[in-house]
Amino acid sequence: MARPVGLRGRIPQSRLRPACGERSGGVLRRRLSGERGAASVELAIAFPVVLLLVMTLLQAGLWFYARSVALGAAQEGAREGRVQPASTARAQSATEGFLDQTAQDLLTGRDVTVTGSPTSIEVTVTGTSLSLFPGLAGWSVTQTAVGPVERPTP
């Protein structure tokens, strides 16, 4: 049987595609067999990096929250200490009470420093934020609030 002139030198499409029941991709399968388990290795390398990134972001969030709580405690102490008659002891007590209620385990190794002058009260809260990484200390936190002492005017 003679081929039509237009198809000379070309392979018919039916020969390029396997029939429905035939197995396809034998060559492709042999080529990819060397890459078996590559996704597992990639995941084993990438997962710890992603986990470290997520944990660092959570640690940063805890640090920002600890800073916020320390600033709130310092502001509360300054607010209480500047009320007439001004008292550094009252400022210290108010700051400690705020920290006891709000920052139970969040702010460890905390220290409250209150200094007063006839015109102002300054409260400084220092400590260390909670750490998510075992064996490593949290990040340092220092917040200060200053307020003028109230003076009644005639």
Sequence and secondary structure as in RCSB ss.txt:
>XXXX:A:sequence
MARPVGLRGRIPQSRLRPACGERSGGVLRRRLSGERGAASVELAIAFPVVLLLVMTLLQAGLWFYARSVALGAAQ
EGAREGRVQPASTARAQSATEGFLDQTAQDLLTGRDVTVTGSPTSIEVTVTGTSLSLFPGLAGWSVTQTAVGPVE
RPTP
>XXXX:A:secstr
    GGGTT   HHHHS  TTS   HHHHHHHGGGTTHHHHHHHHHHHHHHHHHHHHHHHHHHHHHHHHHHHHHH
HHHHHHTSSS  HHHHHHHHHHHHHHH TTTEEEEEEEEEE SSEEEEEEEEEE  SSTTS   EEEEEEEEE  
    
